[in-house]
């Protein structure tokens, strides 16, 4: 998958910057979330 | 004594990596510059990538996060640090990076920057601030003592 294809898929979720930043802070130290 | 930093080496925080995926904005503009230059090294630990992957998984879905992890691992230079350390700062220290990109104002504040620079010569900036000061041509010519050849990779390929 190219970066452009990945961005196209991600755009469908319509996520804003504030949500990204809040989620990243909330998940600090949670490496296991990926499972 | 502070560790020497390599101006070609950059660490991108998990928040900026996730913003690159979801938003066509400043984080993606920065990452496009990094992706477009083979001589710029994006350093990251497994902990840092896992934090970004967890964020992408939470906001999108598992297959998107997995696809991102596959792509980003082909871009980054891996670093290692103890699991209890801050992934961005520890990756930057381990890699000897000159730049750490983050939206986290706990890291980008003036006070935090001064405290960090006592331990290592690093600039910590948000993507908009980094875009305002980082010029690939200047860094290339200072590092290699040759004329800047321009971007050498497709940033979206």
Backbone of each chain as ProteinMPNN parsed JSONL, in Angstrom:
{"seq_chain_A": "XXXXXXXXXXXXXXXXXXXXXXXXXXXXXXXXXXX", "coords_chain_A": {"N_chain_A": [[0.843, -1.189, 0.0], [0.597, 2.195, -0.858], [1.686, 5.408, 0.498], [-0.16, 7.357, -0.235], [-2.44, 5.815, -0.762], [-2.903, 4.83, 1.776], [-3.489, 7.202, 3.153], [-5.817, 7.901, 1.867], [-7.563, 5.892, 2.684], [-7.583, 6.431, 5.449], [-8.757, 8.94, 5.525], [-11.441, 8.514, 5.357], [-12.363, 8.212, 7.916], [-12.654, 10.698, 8.959], [-11.26, 12.198, 10.986], [-10.274, 14.698, 13.273], [-7.623, 17.074, 14.109], [-7.535, 17.735, 16.855], [-8.784, 15.552, 18.05], [-7.007, 13.52, 17.382], [-4.767, 14.322, 18.882], [-5.719, 14.282, 21.525], [-6.319, 11.579, 21.77], [-3.821, 10.421, 21.415], [-2.489, 11.349, 23.702], [-4.068, 10.127, 25.662], [-3.414, 7.496, 25.252], [-0.797, 7.211, 25.961], [2.009, 5.332, 26.809], [0.757, 2.958, 26.378], [1.495, 0.549, 24.83], [0.417, -1.918, 24.372], [-2.067, -1.653, 23.253], [-2.197, -2.216, 20.615], [-2.791, -4.801, 20.104]], "CA_chain_A": [[0.0, 0.0, 0.0], [1.378, 3.44, -0.885], [1.251, 6.393, 1.496], [-1.389, 8.0, -0.71], [-3.555, 4.88, -0.554], [-3.148, 4.785, 3.213], [-4.146, 8.458, 3.53], [-7.174, 7.855, 1.321], [-8.342, 5.044, 3.603], [-7.714, 7.098, 6.747], [-9.63, 10.121, 5.381], [-12.831, 8.087, 5.518], [-12.727, 8.292, 9.336], [-12.932, 12.114, 9.24], [-10.711, 12.5, 12.307], [-9.648, 16.013, 13.354], [-6.345, 17.133, 14.823], [-7.745, 17.722, 18.308], [-9.09, 14.176, 18.438], [-5.75, 12.772, 17.296], [-3.878, 14.687, 19.993], [-6.325, 13.77, 22.764], [-6.183, 10.122, 21.789], [-2.4, 10.098, 21.614], [-2.181, 11.572, 25.127], [-4.767, 9.106, 26.437], [-2.797, 6.184, 25.037], [0.63, 7.23, 26.324], [2.46, 4.188, 27.592], [-0.094, 1.772, 26.153], [1.972, -0.189, 23.661], [-0.355, -3.154, 24.176], [-3.324, -1.343, 22.56], [-2.147, -2.642, 19.225], [-3.116, -6.218, 19.988]], "C_chain_A": [[0.886, 1.249, 0.0], [0.888, 4.362, 0.237], [-0.058, 7.043, 1.049], [-2.613, 7.101, -0.51], [-3.926, 4.806, 0.925], [-3.895, 6.046, 3.678], [-5.602, 8.473, 3.052], [-8.084, 7.024, 2.226], [-8.616, 5.772, 4.911], [-8.685, 8.279, 6.674], [-11.087, 9.762, 5.608], [-13.292, 8.2, 6.973], [-13.0, 9.722, 9.793], [-12.502, 12.513, 10.657], [-10.023, 13.863, 12.262], [-8.394, 15.993, 14.214], [-6.534, 17.036, 16.335], [-8.01, 16.307, 18.807], [-7.828, 13.316, 18.403], [-4.89, 13.054, 18.536], [-4.427, 14.175, 21.32], [-6.141, 12.262, 22.876], [-4.738, 9.711, 22.041], [-2.007, 10.28, 23.078], [-2.821, 10.475, 25.971], [-4.093, 7.748, 26.351], [-1.308, 6.164, 25.359], [0.956, 6.024, 27.191], [1.672, 2.925, 27.365], [0.308, 1.06, 24.868], [1.073, -1.369, 23.333], [-1.681, -2.93, 23.464], [-3.356, -1.901, 21.141], [-2.621, -4.066, 19.036], [-4.546, -6.464, 19.6]], "O_chain_A": [[1.828, 1.337, 0.787], [-0.162, 4.137, 0.839], [-0.958, 7.255, 1.861], [-3.686, 7.573, -0.136], [-5.102, 4.731, 1.281], [-4.815, 5.965, 4.492], [-6.492, 8.983, 3.732], [-9.224, 7.402, 2.498], [-9.734, 5.742, 5.426], [-9.362, 8.583, 7.656], [-11.882, 10.612, 6.008], [-14.493, 8.276, 7.232], [-13.518, 9.936, 10.889], [-13.279, 13.088, 11.419], [-9.276, 14.153, 11.328], [-8.132, 15.037, 14.944], [-5.783, 16.338, 17.016], [-7.516, 15.912, 19.863], [-7.609, 12.487, 19.285], [-4.357, 12.133, 19.155], [-3.666, 13.683, 22.152], [-5.843, 11.74, 23.95], [-4.469, 8.77, 22.788], [-1.276, 9.459, 23.633], [-2.192, 9.95, 26.889], [-4.191, 6.941, 27.276], [-0.627, 5.185, 25.052], [0.271, 5.737, 28.173], [1.873, 1.928, 28.059], [-0.478, 0.987, 23.924], [0.969, -1.781, 22.177], [-2.358, -3.893, 23.103], [-4.424, -2.038, 20.544], [-2.832, -4.496, 17.902], [-4.959, -7.616, 19.466]]}, "seq_chain_B": "XXXXXXXXXXXXXXXXXXXXXXXXXXXXXXXXXXXXXXXXXXXXXXXXXXXXXXXXXXXXXXXXXXXXXXXXXXXXXXXXXXXXXXXXXXXXXXXXXXXXXXXXXXXXXXXXXXXXXXXXXXXXXXXXXXXXXXXXXXXXXXXXXXXXXXXXXXXXX", "coords_chain_B": {"N_chain_B": [[28.268, 16.81, 30.26], [27.175, 17.221, 26.949], [25.529, 15.215, 24.446], [26.48, 14.837, 21.017], [24.544, 16.109, 18.315], [22.972, 14.979, 15.331], [22.233, 16.791, 12.501], [20.747, 15.744, 10.413], [19.111, 13.894, 11.432], [16.02, 12.975, 12.722], [13.375, 12.819, 15.053], [10.047, 11.836, 15.221], [7.189, 12.49, 16.973], [4.599, 10.361, 18.409], [2.082, 11.544, 18.263], [2.307, 13.307, 16.107], [2.918, 11.531, 14.069], [0.52, 10.079, 13.925], [-1.236, 12.133, 13.258], [-0.326, 12.73, 10.713], [-1.321, 10.57, 9.299], [-4.155, 10.848, 9.365], [-4.88, 13.464, 8.731], [-4.772, 16.011, 6.312], [-2.577, 18.069, 6.667], [-0.306, 20.198, 8.502], [1.372, 18.33, 9.801], [1.499, 16.269, 7.928], [2.666, 17.674, 5.853], [5.22, 18.12, 6.89], [6.08, 15.442, 7.186], [6.064, 14.686, 4.522], [8.281, 16.085, 3.56], [10.313, 14.75, 4.959], [9.947, 12.143, 4.032], [10.615, 12.523, 1.412], [13.335, 12.739, 1.161], [16.104, 10.854, 1.006], [18.416, 11.005, 2.54], [17.727, 12.114, 4.925], [17.216, 11.033, 8.15], [14.75, 9.326, 9.817], [14.258, 8.598, 13.013], [13.185, 6.105, 15.33], [11.891, 4.393, 18.184], [10.692, 1.08, 19.007], [8.75, 1.346, 20.954], [7.828, 3.954, 20.56], [6.734, 3.775, 17.962], [4.769, 1.87, 18.484], [3.065, 3.271, 20.165], [2.069, 5.235, 18.414], [0.861, 3.521, 16.583], [-1.105, 2.355, 18.185], [-2.702, 4.589, 18.592], [-3.611, 5.127, 15.983], [-4.996, 2.777, 15.536], [-7.036, 3.028, 17.441], [-8.437, 5.266, 16.495], [-9.024, 4.627, 13.901], [-8.955, 1.687, 12.363], [-7.927, -1.759, 12.947], [-6.673, -2.909, 10.639], [-5.859, -0.693, 9.216], [-4.013, 0.451, 10.971], [-2.135, -1.583, 11.007], [-1.291, -1.591, 8.344], [-0.147, 0.926, 8.262], [1.966, 0.565, 10.079], [3.529, -1.235, 8.701], [4.374, 0.351, 6.541], [5.717, 2.498, 7.828], [7.805, 1.28, 9.123], [9.502, 0.73, 7.097], [10.575, 3.133, 6.617], [11.83, 4.222, 8.9], [14.754, 4.544, 11.035], [15.683, 2.228, 13.348], [15.673, 2.64, 16.929], [16.704, 2.079, 20.333], [15.527, 1.981, 23.731], [15.074, 2.098, 27.321], [11.936, 0.742, 28.471], [10.517, 2.348, 30.264], [11.151, 4.94, 29.729], [10.433, 8.171, 28.184], [9.053, 7.833, 25.01], [9.524, 9.545, 22.732], [11.502, 11.452, 23.546], [13.504, 9.716, 24.493], [14.045, 8.226, 22.212], [15.087, 10.226, 20.598], [17.359, 10.939, 22.029], [18.792, 8.503, 22.033], [19.24, 8.213, 19.318], [20.736, 10.38, 18.711], [19.501, 12.612, 17.643], [18.776, 15.764, 16.069], [16.385, 17.018, 16.073], [13.13, 16.954, 17.488], [9.848, 16.289, 16.867], [6.706, 17.353, 17.906], [3.349, 17.746, 19.119], [2.909, 18.142, 21.707], [2.584, 20.225, 24.347], [3.879, 20.009, 26.727], [6.368, 19.277, 26.052], [7.177, 21.085, 24.09], [7.237, 23.614, 25.203], [8.899, 26.647, 26.263], [10.292, 26.462, 28.712], [10.512, 23.676, 29.005], [12.039, 23.111, 26.781], [14.463, 24.398, 27.376], [15.283, 22.946, 29.61], [15.622, 20.404, 28.469], [17.684, 20.858, 26.659], [19.846, 21.08, 28.28], [20.564, 18.527, 28.718], [20.789, 17.391, 26.181], [21.597, 18.503, 22.853], [19.023, 19.513, 21.417], [16.285, 20.447, 19.304], [12.937, 21.044, 19.962], [9.974, 20.981, 18.397], [6.733, 22.015, 17.186], [4.949, 20.731, 14.306], [4.141, 23.004, 12.56], [5.992, 24.981, 13.448], [8.422, 23.741, 12.925], [8.3, 23.532, 10.124], [8.589, 26.184, 9.504], [11.259, 26.739, 9.961], [12.958, 24.691, 9.049], [15.033, 23.838, 6.421], [15.649, 21.819, 3.81], [17.609, 22.128, 1.817], [19.561, 23.844, 2.94], [20.44, 22.285, 5.125], [21.39, 20.007, 3.793], [23.509, 21.037, 2.214], [25.203, 22.047, 4.166], [25.884, 19.737, 5.457], [26.917, 17.88, 3.564], [28.529, 19.337, 1.929], [28.046, 19.842, -0.748], [26.198, 20.797, -3.738], [22.682, 21.1, -3.272], [20.676, 18.443, -4.331], [17.962, 18.289, -4.601], [14.692, 16.789, -3.871], [14.827, 13.238, -3.438], [13.202, 11.056, -3.347], [9.937, 9.569, -3.77], [7.482, 11.01, -1.919], [5.003, 9.958, -1.387], [4.839, 7.465, -2.299]], "CA_chain_B": [[28.656, 16.88, 28.848], [26.042, 16.874, 26.104], [25.784, 14.346, 23.311], [26.456, 15.549, 19.749], [23.331, 15.804, 17.557], [23.107, 14.93, 13.881], [21.143, 17.615, 11.95], [19.954, 14.983, 9.44], [18.363, 12.857, 12.143], [14.802, 13.586, 13.272], [12.401, 11.926, 15.685], [8.693, 12.351, 15.075], [6.365, 11.962, 18.05], [3.455, 9.538, 18.025], [0.949, 12.404, 17.908], [2.542, 13.834, 14.757], [2.805, 10.389, 13.143], [-0.901, 9.769, 13.746], [-1.848, 13.253, 12.535], [0.06, 12.554, 9.306], [-2.189, 9.556, 8.688], [-5.574, 11.203, 9.277], [-5.191, 14.867, 8.384], [-3.944, 16.631, 5.275], [-2.199, 19.339, 7.279], [1.113, 20.501, 8.712], [2.124, 17.106, 10.124], [1.757, 15.573, 6.656], [3.624, 18.482, 5.082], [6.55, 17.793, 7.446], [6.436, 14.06, 6.851], [6.375, 14.635, 3.086], [9.681, 16.512, 3.413], [11.174, 13.673, 5.467], [9.828, 10.995, 3.12], [11.126, 12.869, 0.08], [14.795, 12.846, 1.173], [16.708, 9.605, 1.484], [19.501, 11.286, 3.474], [17.154, 12.476, 6.226], [16.927, 9.809, 8.896], [13.673, 9.392, 10.804], [14.579, 7.583, 14.015], [12.069, 5.802, 16.243], [11.94, 3.123, 18.912], [9.496, 0.245, 18.907], [7.752, 1.922, 21.869], [7.239, 5.139, 19.916], [5.881, 3.308, 16.86], [3.602, 1.179, 19.048], [2.154, 4.306, 20.662], [1.393, 5.791, 17.239], [0.021, 2.459, 16.019], [-2.275, 2.246, 19.07], [-3.545, 5.765, 18.323], [-4.244, 4.917, 14.67], [-5.949, 1.683, 15.732], [-8.187, 3.542, 18.196], [-9.179, 6.245, 15.695], [-9.418, 4.018, 12.632], [-9.189, 0.257, 12.586], [-6.693, -2.544, 13.062], [-5.989, -3.118, 9.358], [-5.218, 0.582, 8.865], [-2.838, 0.574, 11.841], [-1.149, -2.575, 10.557], [-0.74, -1.106, 7.071], [0.74, 2.05, 8.601], [3.18, 0.046, 10.72], [4.343, -1.826, 7.622], [4.991, 1.443, 5.763], [6.62, 3.349, 8.617], [9.012, 0.518, 9.463], [10.416, 0.808, 5.943], [11.124, 4.492, 6.588], [12.574, 4.654, 10.085], [15.961, 3.91, 11.575], [15.255, 1.826, 14.694], [16.483, 2.945, 18.11], [16.245, 1.335, 21.516], [15.654, 2.651, 25.021], [14.3, 1.388, 28.35], [10.496, 0.933, 28.27], [9.946, 3.363, 31.153], [11.521, 6.273, 29.247], [9.518, 8.817, 27.242], [9.476, 7.301, 23.704], [10.06, 10.566, 21.834], [12.77, 11.983, 24.069], [14.513, 8.661, 24.571], [14.439, 7.903, 20.832], [15.938, 11.326, 20.132], [18.653, 10.842, 22.717], [19.489, 7.303, 21.555], [19.613, 8.396, 17.914], [21.523, 11.593, 18.526], [18.717, 13.436, 16.711], [18.808, 17.209, 16.3], [15.014, 17.532, 16.124], [12.008, 16.132, 17.926], [8.604, 16.951, 16.471], [5.605, 16.954, 18.769], [2.351, 18.763, 19.424], [2.749, 18.103, 23.159], [3.173, 21.456, 24.89], [4.766, 19.674, 27.849], [7.708, 19.153, 25.469], [7.541, 22.195, 23.208], [7.286, 24.887, 25.925], [10.249, 27.223, 26.398], [10.931, 25.896, 29.907], [10.875, 22.287, 28.738], [13.135, 23.117, 25.813], [15.711, 24.754, 28.06], [15.671, 21.822, 30.459], [16.093, 19.313, 27.599], [18.962, 21.181, 26.014], [20.939, 20.863, 29.225], [20.954, 17.12, 28.595], [21.155, 17.083, 24.792], [21.371, 19.664, 21.986], [17.897, 19.154, 20.553], [15.19, 21.405, 19.195], [11.637, 20.365, 20.029], [9.056, 21.922, 17.745], [5.508, 21.529, 16.559], [5.121, 20.713, 12.85], [4.192, 24.335, 11.925], [7.24, 25.67, 13.804], [9.506, 23.069, 12.199], [8.192, 23.934, 8.715], [9.035, 27.577, 9.374], [12.717, 26.898, 10.101], [13.767, 23.62, 8.462], [15.236, 23.949, 4.981], [16.479, 20.68, 3.408], [18.752, 22.59, 1.029], [20.576, 24.356, 3.867], [20.989, 21.165, 5.912], [22.16, 19.148, 2.891], [24.759, 21.674, 1.791], [26.068, 22.152, 5.348], [26.308, 18.399, 5.864], [27.651, 17.15, 2.529], [29.397, 20.264, 1.199], [27.729, 19.672, -2.184], [24.918, 21.451, -4.055], [21.462, 20.328, -2.966], [20.142, 17.861, -5.577], [16.498, 18.243, -4.585], [14.127, 15.555, -3.31], [15.292, 12.043, -4.145], [12.249, 9.96, -3.17], [8.518, 9.914, -3.862], [7.011, 11.026, -0.529], [3.694, 9.312, -1.241], [4.906, 6.14, -2.936]], "C_chain_B": [[27.473, 16.445, 27.972], [26.478, 16.035, 24.913], [25.687, 15.174, 22.025], [25.214, 15.133, 18.946], [23.613, 15.861, 16.065], [21.944, 15.712, 13.253], [20.272, 16.893, 10.923], [18.99, 14.025, 10.124], [17.216, 13.488, 12.928], [13.924, 12.507, 13.897], [11.035, 12.594, 15.617], [7.814, 11.689, 16.133], [5.149, 11.213, 17.537], [2.259, 10.395, 17.616], [1.086, 12.948, 16.484], [2.421, 12.704, 13.724], [1.336, 10.051, 12.885], [-1.61, 10.888, 12.981], [-1.525, 13.171, 11.044], [-0.911, 11.608, 8.597], [-3.59, 10.105, 8.41], [-5.87, 12.572, 8.678], [-4.221, 15.4, 7.338], [-3.556, 18.028, 5.75], [-0.699, 19.474, 7.447], [1.938, 19.259, 9.036], [2.464, 16.355, 8.837], [2.74, 16.358, 5.796], [5.053, 18.227, 5.572], [6.982, 16.398, 7.016], [6.74, 13.911, 5.369], [7.822, 15.066, 2.835], [10.612, 15.377, 3.845], [11.14, 12.465, 4.531], [10.503, 11.258, 1.776], [12.653, 12.896, 0.008], [15.414, 11.606, 1.817], [17.759, 9.851, 2.561], [19.005, 11.802, 4.825], [16.751, 11.182, 6.931], [15.841, 10.065, 9.933], [13.914, 8.251, 11.788], [13.386, 7.357, 14.932], [12.307, 4.472, 16.927], [10.667, 2.34, 18.652], [8.382, 0.806, 19.799], [7.052, 3.118, 21.234], [6.289, 4.706, 18.795], [4.625, 2.612, 17.382], [2.587, 2.172, 19.601], [1.371, 4.924, 19.496], [0.429, 4.761, 16.639], [-1.253, 2.292, 16.857], [-3.245, 3.4, 18.818], [-4.299, 5.591, 17.006], [-5.308, 3.819, 14.772], [-7.212, 2.18, 16.423], [-9.063, 4.451, 17.328], [-9.691, 5.663, 14.376], [-9.79, 2.57, 12.858], [-7.856, -0.483, 12.526], [-5.951, -2.662, 11.73], [-5.282, -1.842, 8.891], [-3.934, 0.753, 9.68], [-1.739, -0.388, 11.406], [-0.484, -2.127, 9.254], [0.222, 0.049, 7.319], [2.055, 1.539, 9.177], [4.128, -0.551, 9.665], [5.071, -0.727, 6.841], [6.042, 2.195, 6.581], [7.908, 2.588, 8.956], [9.999, 0.487, 8.3], [11.085, 2.179, 5.864], [12.112, 4.746, 7.726], [13.869, 3.868, 10.31], [15.616, 3.526, 13.014], [16.236, 2.258, 15.788], [15.918, 2.146, 19.283], [16.432, 2.184, 22.763], [14.845, 1.869, 26.038], [12.813, 1.71, 28.221], [9.897, 2.031, 29.132], [10.261, 4.784, 30.689], [10.453, 6.85, 28.314], [9.953, 8.428, 25.822], [10.103, 8.339, 22.769], [11.42, 11.062, 22.284], [13.863, 10.925, 24.061], [14.967, 8.233, 23.176], [15.399, 8.965, 20.303], [17.323, 11.237, 20.759], [19.459, 9.658, 22.165], [20.009, 7.497, 20.128], [20.585, 9.551, 17.711], [20.839, 12.541, 17.561], [18.801, 14.915, 17.084], [17.408, 17.775, 16.505], [14.058, 16.485, 16.676], [10.743, 16.916, 17.6], [7.451, 16.436, 17.325], [4.607, 18.103, 18.868], [2.197, 18.932, 20.937], [3.403, 19.331, 23.792], [3.972, 21.211, 26.162], [6.209, 19.565, 27.357], [8.136, 20.413, 24.729], [7.608, 23.543, 23.922], [8.73, 25.36, 26.057], [10.977, 26.596, 27.577], [11.388, 24.46, 29.664], [12.062, 22.226, 27.791], [14.468, 23.427, 26.469], [16.208, 23.595, 28.914], [16.242, 20.68, 29.63], [17.486, 19.608, 27.063], [20.141, 21.104, 26.976], [21.448, 19.424, 29.089], [21.391, 16.771, 27.182], [20.796, 18.266, 23.901], [20.256, 19.389, 20.981], [16.907, 20.307, 20.471], [13.891, 20.607, 19.153], [10.602, 21.344, 19.513], [7.775, 21.223, 17.301], [5.763, 21.469, 15.049], [5.087, 22.102, 12.196], [5.492, 25.077, 12.214], [8.425, 25.056, 13.058], [9.495, 23.479, 10.723], [8.741, 25.345, 8.491], [10.556, 27.708, 9.381], [13.539, 25.85, 9.348], [13.813, 23.753, 6.942], [16.167, 22.814, 4.54], [17.732, 21.104, 2.64], [19.893, 23.058, 1.94], [21.245, 23.209, 4.63], [21.856, 20.286, 5.022], [23.52, 19.77, 2.582], [25.729, 21.844, 2.964], [26.646, 20.791, 5.725], [27.245, 17.756, 4.852], [28.613, 18.027, 1.728], [29.28, 20.064, -0.315], [26.442, 20.439, -2.465], [23.739, 20.522, -3.768], [20.862, 19.764, -4.259], [18.626, 17.857, -5.658], [16.006, 16.95, -3.975], [14.571, 14.346, -4.121], [14.395, 10.828, -3.924], [10.836, 10.486, -3.362], [7.935, 9.883, -2.447], [5.691, 10.298, -0.312], [3.674, 7.896, -1.824], [4.87, 4.995, -1.943]], "O_chain_B": [[26.849, 15.417, 28.233], [27.611, 16.121, 24.438], [24.893, 16.112, 21.956], [24.869, 13.952, 18.9], [24.395, 16.689, 15.598], [20.786, 15.343, 13.448], [19.184, 17.365, 10.592], [18.147, 13.413, 9.468], [17.422, 14.423, 13.703], [13.756, 11.423, 13.339], [10.895, 13.779, 15.922], [7.711, 10.463, 16.179], [4.719, 11.393, 16.398], [1.504, 10.016, 16.721], [0.103, 13.039, 15.749], [1.883, 12.908, 12.636], [0.954, 9.768, 11.749], [-2.482, 10.622, 12.154], [-2.363, 13.509, 10.208], [-1.273, 11.825, 7.441], [-4.152, 9.856, 7.344], [-6.968, 12.815, 8.178], [-3.006, 15.257, 7.468], [-4.115, 19.032, 5.308], [0.082, 18.946, 6.656], [3.081, 19.144, 8.593], [3.582, 15.865, 8.674], [3.558, 15.768, 5.09], [5.982, 18.129, 4.771], [8.101, 16.197, 6.543], [7.583, 13.098, 4.991], [8.509, 14.483, 1.997], [11.592, 15.083, 3.161], [12.169, 11.842, 4.269], [10.913, 10.323, 1.087], [13.216, 13.057, -1.075], [15.258, 11.357, 3.013], [17.973, 8.989, 3.414], [19.787, 11.912, 5.768], [16.037, 10.349, 6.371], [15.992, 10.912, 10.813], [13.787, 7.079, 11.433], [12.664, 8.295, 15.271], [12.852, 3.541, 16.334], [9.686, 2.878, 18.139], [7.207, 0.747, 19.437], [5.837, 3.274, 21.355], [5.172, 5.214, 18.694], [3.548, 2.744, 16.8], [1.381, 1.94, 19.515], [0.157, 5.11, 19.586], [-0.684, 5.102, 16.238], [-2.341, 2.109, 16.312], [-4.461, 3.211, 18.831], [-5.493, 5.879, 16.93], [-6.379, 3.919, 14.172], [-8.323, 1.807, 16.046], [-10.289, 4.405, 17.42], [-10.67, 6.15, 13.81], [-10.814, 2.265, 13.469], [-6.825, 0.059, 12.127], [-4.728, -2.53, 11.695], [-4.234, -1.906, 8.249], [-2.899, 1.15, 9.146], [-0.556, -0.047, 11.434], [0.727, -2.264, 9.083], [1.268, 0.149, 6.679], [3.129, 2.018, 8.812], [5.347, -0.391, 9.734], [6.251, -0.868, 6.521], [7.127, 2.493, 6.082], [8.976, 3.19, 9.062], [11.191, 0.247, 8.496], [12.053, 2.359, 5.125], [13.124, 5.418, 7.527], [14.046, 2.736, 9.859], [15.291, 4.397, 13.821], [17.452, 2.242, 15.6], [14.809, 1.615, 19.224], [17.355, 2.992, 22.853], [14.008, 1.052, 25.656], [12.461, 2.844, 27.894], [8.866, 2.596, 28.769], [9.687, 5.739, 31.213], [9.666, 6.107, 27.727], [11.104, 8.664, 25.455], [11.091, 8.054, 22.093], [12.373, 11.091, 21.505], [15.001, 11.194, 23.676], [16.139, 7.913, 22.976], [16.391, 8.651, 19.646], [18.334, 11.438, 20.087], [20.647, 9.788, 21.868], [21.081, 7.005, 19.776], [21.189, 9.677, 16.645], [21.497, 13.198, 16.754], [18.887, 15.269, 18.26], [17.249, 18.871, 17.042], [14.163, 15.297, 16.373], [10.591, 18.066, 18.01], [7.249, 15.228, 17.448], [4.965, 19.271, 18.723], [1.43, 19.782, 21.389], [4.627, 19.466, 23.778], [4.672, 22.109, 26.632], [7.153, 19.736, 28.129], [9.313, 20.773, 24.735], [8.001, 24.533, 23.305], [9.665, 24.564, 25.973], [12.149, 26.236, 27.462], [12.488, 24.068, 30.053], [12.97, 21.411, 27.959], [15.482, 22.8, 26.161], [17.402, 23.297, 28.94], [17.225, 20.054, 30.025], [18.351, 18.733, 27.018], [21.295, 21.068, 26.551], [22.625, 19.149, 29.32], [22.278, 15.936, 27.002], [19.809, 18.957, 24.154], [20.525, 19.069, 19.823], [16.712, 21.047, 21.435], [13.763, 19.631, 18.413], [10.376, 22.4, 20.105], [7.746, 20.013, 17.075], [6.704, 22.097, 14.563], [5.931, 22.374, 11.342], [6.041, 25.731, 11.327], [9.323, 25.771, 12.614], [10.547, 23.741, 10.139], [9.284, 25.655, 7.431], [11.09, 28.688, 8.86], [14.705, 26.096, 9.039], [12.782, 23.778, 6.27], [17.355, 22.839, 4.861], [18.794, 20.502, 2.798], [21.051, 22.701, 1.726], [22.468, 23.172, 4.762], [22.934, 19.86, 5.435], [24.552, 19.107, 2.678], [26.944, 21.789, 2.774], [27.757, 20.701, 6.246], [28.252, 17.156, 5.228], [29.415, 17.52, 0.943], [30.267, 20.11, -1.05], [25.671, 20.709, -1.544], [23.809, 19.315, -3.997], [20.57, 20.523, -5.184], [18.062, 17.461, -6.678], [16.811, 16.098, -3.598], [14.68, 14.418, -5.345], [14.768, 9.706, -4.267], [10.558, 11.667, -3.154], [7.899, 8.817, -1.832], [5.302, 10.047, 0.829], [2.642, 7.225, -1.84], [4.919, 3.831, -2.341]]}, "name": "protein", "num_of_chains": 2, "seq": "XXXXXXXXXXXXXXXXXXXXXXXXXXXXXXXXXXXXXXXXXXXXXXXXXXXXXXXXXXXXXXXXXXXXXXXXXXXXXXXXXXXXXXXXXXXXXXXXXXXXXXXXXXXXXXXXXXXXXXXXXXXXXXXXXXXXXXXXXXXXXXXXXXXXXXXXXXXXXXXXXXXXXXXXXXXXXXXXXXXXXXXXXXXXXXXX"}
